[in-house]
Amino acid sequence: MSPVVHEHSLTSLAKPHGNLGSR
């Protein structure tokens, strides 16, 4: 689960296109 959260964070920063809004 930890790695998943970390990857999600990286994806959000790499492509801040709506990932934060989804959360």
C-alpha positions as CSV (number, residue, x, y, z in Angstrom):
1,M,0.0,0.0,0.0
2,S,2.9,2.3,0.8
3,P,4.4,2.0,-2.6
4,V,1.0,2.6,-4.2
5,V,0.6,5.9,-2.4
6,H,4.1,7.0,-3.2
7,E,3.5,6.3,-6.9
8,H,0.2,8.1,-6.8
9,S,2.0,11.2,-5.4
10,L,4.6,11.1,-8.2
11,T,1.9,10.7,-10.8
12,S,0.1,13.7,-9.4
13,L,3.2,15.9,-9.5
14,A,4.2,14.6,-12.9
15,K,0.7,15.1,-14.4
16,P,-1.4,17.3,-12.1
17,H,-4.3,17.1,-14.4
18,G,-7.1,16.1,-12.0
19,N,-5.6,13.4,-9.8
20,L,-5.9,15.7,-6.7
21,G,-9.5,16.5,-7.6
22,S,-10.3,12.8,-7.8
23,R,-8.9,12.2,-4.3
